[in-house]
Amino acid sequence: MKEYAHFETGGTWIQQVGRYILGVMLVFIILFGLDGLFGQLAADESTLGYILRYTRYGATTFWVIFGAPWVFLKLRLAKPLS
């Protein structure tokens, strides 16, 4: 991520609040949206349920580590680190 989404954590208060709201909102959408969708496909205690749970948490982690910083830079909610 240093190459693609290395950014300063500071910025105006609007940028900081915007990053927080967007980041947290999409974490909840991914977690609860996929939970509802995957809950219709398999029971939580089944093998498929465990695989889908792993996928849901993996997607959330991917968003937090890679997706959010990249989106913050594209939406100009953060400045690239020089």
C-alpha positions as CSV (number, residue, x, y, z in Angstrom):
1,M,0.0,0.0,0.0
2,K,3.0,2.3,0.3
3,E,3.0,2.5,-3.5
4,Y,-0.7,3.0,-4.1
5,A,-2.3,4.5,-1.0
6,H,0.3,6.0,1.3
7,F,-1.4,9.1,2.8
8,E,-1.1,11.6,5.6
9,T,-3.5,10.9,8.4
10,G,-4.0,14.6,9.1
11,G,-6.0,17.1,7.1
12,T,-8.9,19.3,7.7
13,W,-11.5,18.3,10.2
14,I,-13.9,17.8,7.2
15,Q,-11.5,15.3,5.7
16,Q,-11.0,13.5,8.9
17,V,-14.7,13.2,9.6
18,G,-15.4,12.2,6.0
19,R,-12.8,9.4,6.2
20,Y,-14.3,8.2,9.5
21,I,-17.9,8.2,8.3
22,L,-17.1,6.6,4.9
23,G,-14.8,4.0,6.4
24,V,-17.1,2.9,9.2
25,M,-20.2,3.0,7.1
26,L,-18.7,0.7,4.5
27,V,-17.3,-1.7,7.2
28,F,-20.9,-2.0,8.5
29,I,-22.3,-2.4,5.0
30,I,-19.8,-5.2,4.2
31,L,-20.2,-7.0,7.6
32,F,-24.0,-6.8,7.9
33,G,-24.8,-6.9,4.2
34,L,-22.8,-10.0,3.6
35,D,-24.1,-11.5,6.8
36,G,-27.7,-11.2,5.6
37,L,-26.8,-12.4,2.1
38,F,-24.7,-15.3,3.3
39,G,-27.2,-16.2,6.1
40,Q,-29.7,-17.1,3.3
41,L,-27.2,-19.4,1.6
42,A,-26.1,-21.5,4.6
43,A,-26.4,-21.9,8.3
44,D,-23.6,-20.3,10.4
45,E,-22.5,-23.7,11.9
46,S,-22.2,-25.5,8.6
47,T,-19.0,-25.9,6.6
48,L,-20.2,-23.5,4.0
49,G,-21.3,-21.1,6.7
50,Y,-17.7,-21.1,8.1
51,I,-16.3,-20.5,4.7
52,L,-18.7,-17.6,4.0
53,R,-17.9,-16.1,7.4
54,Y,-14.2,-16.3,6.6
55,T,-15.0,-14.6,3.3
56,R,-17.0,-11.8,5.0
57,Y,-14.3,-11.0,7.5
58,G,-11.7,-11.2,4.7
59,A,-13.6,-8.7,2.6
60,T,-13.9,-6.4,5.6
61,T,-10.2,-6.6,6.3
62,F,-9.4,-6.0,2.6
63,W,-11.6,-2.9,2.7
64,V,-9.9,-1.5,5.9
65,I,-6.3,-2.2,4.8
66,F,-6.5,-1.6,1.0
67,G,-9.8,-0.3,-0.2
68,A,-10.4,2.6,2.2
69,P,-7.0,4.3,1.9
70,W,-7.2,4.1,-1.9
71,V,-10.8,5.5,-2.0
72,F,-9.8,8.3,0.5
73,L,-7.0,9.4,-1.9
74,K,-9.3,9.2,-5.0
75,L,-12.0,11.2,-3.2
76,R,-9.4,13.7,-2.0
77,L,-10.2,13.0,1.6
78,A,-6.5,12.5,2.2
79,K,-3.3,13.8,0.7
80,P,-0.6,11.5,-0.6
81,L,2.4,11.2,1.6
82,S,5.4,12.8,-0.1
